Amino acid sequence: MSYALLAQSAAGAAGFLTCLISALILVALVFLASAIKIVPEYQRLVIFRLGRCIGEKGPGLIILIPFIDRGVRVDLREQVREIPHQTAITEDNASISIDFIWYYKIVDPVESVLQVGNFEAAAQGMATTTLRAVIGGIQLDEVLVEREHINNMLRARLDEVTERWGVKVSNVEIREIIPPREIQDAMNRQMTAERVRRALVTESTGERDAAINVAEGQKQAAILEAEGKKQAAILEAEGAKEAQKLRAEGYASALERIFQVAQTLDQKTMTLQYFEMLKGLGATDATKFIFPMEFTSLLSDFVKGQQDK
């Protein structure tokens, strides 16, 4: 009987010891889980010790004191948020609907935790009121064409407010601007009229350019034709000049040849030539004959020559 009681007591003690060890292991795991934090490169851990901020830590392995230290994670990556369509009234009392997106980045993790309770809600409300304030100082036509200017104004004003929260607004982009229906209809009519005007201007410009091109072509053709005629006349004159020169040279050569031949002739030959000429004259029907004065002298010389023979 005593042996059974001892066995039961030993089994109970072993079970209690096992439960105690398990509880200690669980507490140790909970302790480690709350004490050891791994912070990525793009995050920081703002540490509060007994409610007092002691600064930021990270990245890497961070060890906290359980139940004394509390860490708040802050993402340092650039974030983008969308502001849905907001109704705003321009300076000339036109109601328009605008939506935009904005980009921000936390540059001071401690200030972003200490200076604002709900940054997302605060930033969205600030962006909405800033949009209405900016649009309220601009006329409708400027709103439709000066998007870049409005983006810069929104970014500057948002950055002024969020700077004290340790947040930097890097960019603001308006995505869509919806004017009132009647203004859209007026814009469509204006756009149609402008397109018609541009078409007419383009057509008239094309006709003018075509006329100028045709006139220029005719001018160039006339210039080329006149130039061709001029060259042809020059060539013709040069050809005539060369022909006359060649004819003159031919005449000169012929006269020179005749002169050379004439120097070789004697008086008897000339007298015989006169006789041949008289024979030809006698064969004609003429009743009058003209004899040169040299003929008598030539004839006397010829008779004298015959007598000498």
C-alpha positions in Angstrom: 0.0 0.0 0.0 2.8 2.4 0.9 4.6 1.5 -2.3 1.6 2.6 -4.4 1.2 5.9 -2.6 4.9 6.6 -3.2 4.6 5.8 -6.9 1.6 8.1 -7.2 3.4 10.9 -5.4 6.4 10.5 -7.7 4.2 10.6 -10.8 2.5 13.8 -9.6 5.7 15.4 -8.8 7.1 14.6 -12.3 3.9 15.9 -13.9 4.1 19.1 -12.0 7.8 19.5 -12.9 7.0 19.0 -16.5 4.2 21.6 -16.4 6.5 24.0 -14.7 9.2 23.5 -17.3 6.7 23.9 -20.1 5.5 27.1 -18.6 9.0 28.4 -18.2 9.7 27.6 -21.8 6.6 29.4 -22.9 7.4 32.4 -20.8 11.0 32.4 -22.3 9.6 32.3 -25.8 7.2 35.1 -25.1 10.1 37.1 -23.5 12.3 36.5 -26.6 9.5 37.3 -29.0 8.9 40.7 -27.2 12.5 41.4 -26.6 14.1 40.6 -30.0 13.1 42.6 -33.0 14.5 42.4 -36.6 14.2 45.7 -38.4 14.5 45.7 -42.3 16.7 48.3 -44.1 13.7 50.4 -45.1 12.2 50.6 -41.6 13.1 52.2 -38.3 12.0 51.3 -34.8 11.0 54.3 -32.5 11.6 53.1 -28.9 9.5 54.2 -26.0 10.8 53.2 -22.5 8.2 53.5 -19.8 6.4 55.9 -22.1 9.4 58.2 -22.9 10.9 58.2 -26.4 14.5 57.3 -26.3 15.1 57.6 -30.1 15.1 55.4 -33.1 16.9 52.1 -33.8 17.6 49.9 -36.8 18.1 48.4 -39.2 19.1 45.0 -38.0 18.7 43.1 -34.7 17.2 45.1 -31.9 16.8 43.9 -28.3 14.1 45.5 -26.1 13.3 45.2 -22.5 10.1 43.3 -22.2 7.2 45.1 -20.6 9.3 48.2 -20.3 10.2 49.1 -23.9 7.7 49.5 -26.7 8.7 49.9 -30.4 6.7 51.6 -33.2 7.8 50.7 -36.7 8.1 53.5 -39.3 8.4 52.8 -43.0 11.0 55.1 -44.7 10.1 54.2 -48.3 8.4 56.7 -50.6 4.6 56.3 -50.4 1.9 57.3 -52.8 -1.7 58.3 -51.8 -4.7 59.1 -53.8 -7.0 62.0 -53.1 -10.4 61.1 -54.7 -12.5 63.6 -56.6 -13.0 66.8 -54.7 -15.3 69.7 -55.7 -13.6 73.1 -55.7 -14.7 76.5 -56.8 -12.4 78.6 -58.9 -11.8 82.4 -58.6 -14.4 83.1 -61.3 -17.0 80.9 -59.4 -16.8 77.8 -61.6 -17.4 74.5 -59.9 -14.9 71.8 -60.9 -14.1 68.3 -59.7 -10.4 67.4 -59.3 -8.5 64.3 -58.1 -4.8 63.9 -57.7 -2.1 61.7 -56.2 0.7 62.8 -54.0 4.0 61.2 -53.0 5.7 61.6 -49.6 8.6 60.1 -47.7 9.3 60.1 -43.9 12.6 61.7 -43.3 12.4 61.9 -39.4 10.8 58.8 -37.9 10.7 60.2 -34.4 8.8 63.3 -35.4 6.4 61.4 -37.6 5.4 59.4 -34.5 5.4 62.1 -31.9 3.9 65.1 -33.8 0.8 63.5 -35.4 -1.5 60.8 -34.2 -2.9 59.6 -37.5 -0.7 60.8 -40.3 -2.8 59.2 -43.1 -6.0 60.9 -42.1 -4.3 64.2 -41.2 -2.4 64.3 -44.5 -5.6 63.5 -46.6 -7.5 66.3 -44.8 -4.7 68.7 -45.3 -4.4 67.8 -49.0 -8.1 68.4 -49.5 -8.2 71.8 -47.9 -5.0 72.8 -49.6 -6.5 71.8 -53.0 -9.5 74.0 -52.4 -7.4 76.9 -51.3 -5.2 76.7 -54.3 -8.0 76.3 -56.8 -9.9 79.2 -55.2 -7.2 81.6 -56.2 -7.0 80.6 -59.9 -9.5 81.2 -62.7 -11.0 78.3 -64.7 -9.0 78.8 -67.8 -5.7 78.8 -65.9 -6.8 75.6 -64.0 -7.3 73.8 -67.3 -4.0 74.8 -68.8 -1.7 75.3 -65.8 -1.6 71.9 -64.3 2.1 72.0 -63.7 1.8 75.3 -61.9 -1.0 73.9 -59.7 1.0 70.7 -59.0 4.0 72.9 -57.8 1.7 75.0 -55.6 0.1 72.0 -54.0 3.4 70.3 -53.4 4.9 73.5 -51.8 1.9 74.1 -49.5 1.6 70.4 -48.4 5.4 70.3 -47.8 5.1 73.4 -45.5 2.6 71.6 -43.3 4.0 68.1 -43.3 7.6 69.3 -42.7 6.9 69.7 -38.9 5.7 66.1 -39.0 9.1 64.9 -40.3 7.6 64.1 -43.7 8.8 65.4 -47.1 6.2 65.7 -50.0 8.2 64.9 -53.1 5.6 65.3 -55.8 1.9 66.0 -56.6 0.2 65.1 -59.8 -3.3 66.1 -60.9 -4.9 63.2 -62.7 -8.3 64.6 -63.9 -10.1 67.9 -64.0 -13.8 67.7 -64.7 -15.4 71.1 -65.4 -19.2 71.7 -65.3 -21.4 70.3 -68.1 -22.2 73.7 -69.7 -18.5 74.6 -69.7 -17.6 71.3 -71.4 -20.2 72.0 -74.1 -18.8 75.5 -74.6 -15.3 74.1 -74.8 -16.3 71.5 -77.3 -17.9 74.2 -79.5 -14.8 76.4 -79.2 -12.6 73.4 -80.0 -14.7 72.7 -83.1 -14.6 76.3 -84.3 -10.8 76.4 -83.7 -10.3 73.2 -85.7 -12.4 74.7 -88.6 -10.4 77.8 -88.5 -7.1 75.9 -88.5 -8.4 73.8 -91.5 -9.3 77.0 -93.4 -5.9 78.6 -92.6 -4.1 75.4 -93.6 -6.0 75.1 -96.8 -5.4 78.8 -97.8 -1.8 78.4 -96.8 -1.5 75.4 -99.0 -3.1 77.2 -102.0 -0.8 80.2 -101.5 2.2 78.0 -101.3 1.1 76.1 -104.4 0.6 79.3 -106.3 4.0 80.5 -105.2 5.6 77.3 -106.3 3.9 77.4 -109.7 4.9 81.0 -110.2 8.4 80.2 -109.1 8.5 77.3 -111.5 7.4 79.4 -114.4 9.9 82.0 -113.5 12.7 79.4 -113.4 11.5 78.0 -116.7 11.5 81.4 -118.3 15.0 82.1 -116.9 16.2 78.8 -118.2 14.6 79.4 -121.6 16.1 82.8 -121.9 19.5 81.5 -120.8 19.2 78.7 -123.4 18.3 81.2 -126.2 21.2 83.4 -125.1 23.6 80.5 -125.2 22.2 79.4 -128.6 22.7 82.9 -130.0 26.2 83.1 -128.6 27.0 79.8 -130.2 25.4 80.8 -133.5 27.3 84.1 -133.6 30.5 82.3 -132.7 29.8 79.7 -135.5 29.1 82.5 -138.0 32.3 84.3 -136.9 34.3 81.1 -137.4 32.7 80.5 -140.8 33.5 84.0 -141.9 37.0 83.7 -140.7 37.4 80.4 -142.6 35.9 82.0 -145.8 38.2 84.9 -145.4 41.1 82.6 -145.0 40.0 80.7 -148.1 39.7 83.9 -150.1 43.1 85.0 -148.9 44.6 81.6 -149.8 42.9 81.7 -153.3 44.2 85.3 -154.0 47.6 84.3 -152.9 47.5 81.3 -155.2 46.3 83.4 -158.1 49.0 86.0 -157.4 51.6 83.3 -157.4 50.3 81.8 -160.6 50.0 85.3 -162.2 53.7 86.0 -161.5 54.6 82.9 -163.6 52.6 84.1 -166.7 54.3 86.0 -169.6 52.9 88.5 -172.0 52.2 85.9 -174.7 50.1 83.9 -172.4 48.1 87.0 -171.5 47.6 87.9 -175.1 46.4 84.4 -175.9 43.9 84.7 -173.0 42.7 88.0 -174.6 42.2 86.2 -177.9 40.2 83.5 -176.2 38.1 86.2 -174.6 37.5 87.9 -178.0 36.4 84.6 -179.4 33.9 84.3 -176.7 32.7 87.8 -177.3 32.3 87.1 -181.0 30.1 84.2 -180.3 27.6 86.4 -178.5 24.8 88.6 -180.0 26.2 91.8 -178.7 26.9 94.7 -181.2 29.3 96.6 -179.0 32.6 95.4 -177.6 34.9 97.0 -175.2 38.7 96.4 -175.3 41.0 97.5 -172.6 43.8 99.9 -173.5 46.4 97.4 -172.7 45.1 95.1 -175.5 46.8 97.1 -178.3 50.2 97.1 -176.5 49.8 93.4 -175.9 48.9 92.8 -179.5 51.9 94.8 -180.8 54.2 92.8 -178.6 52.6 89.6 -179.8 53.1 90.6 -183.5 56.6 91.7 -182.9 57.3 88.4 -181.3 55.9 86.5 -184.2 58.1 88.5 -186.7 61.2 87.8 -184.7 60.5 84.1 -185.1 
